[in-house]
Amino acid sequence: MEEVRTTEDLMEQFINMSREDSVRQVFIPGKGKFTIVLQEEDQNSIASDVLSSPHLKQMMDESLEAFRQGKTTSTSDLIKRLSPRDFMK
């Protein structure tokens, strides 16, 4: 059983949960023991977020269009162009 003292500790418990690891028991000092149960993973979290936020949908559409037009750089291409000098102050 994990002891949870901060909101970050509690969020860490949630983040580490999955379909295979769906039950956590935690102890919160001053409150007691809690059992956290992940009942269902949200498989379409990005899609549902985009549908619920017009601004996010616009950003995604603009990003996809920039990709289609070749106006983007892949992560591997960016890394190839970086040098140690890029990280000096």
Secondary structure, 3 states (H helix, E strand, C coil): CEECCCHHHHHHHHHCCCCCCCEEEEEECCCEEEEEECCCCCCCHHHHHHHHCHHHHHHHHHHHHHHHCCCCCCHHHHHHHCCHHHHCC
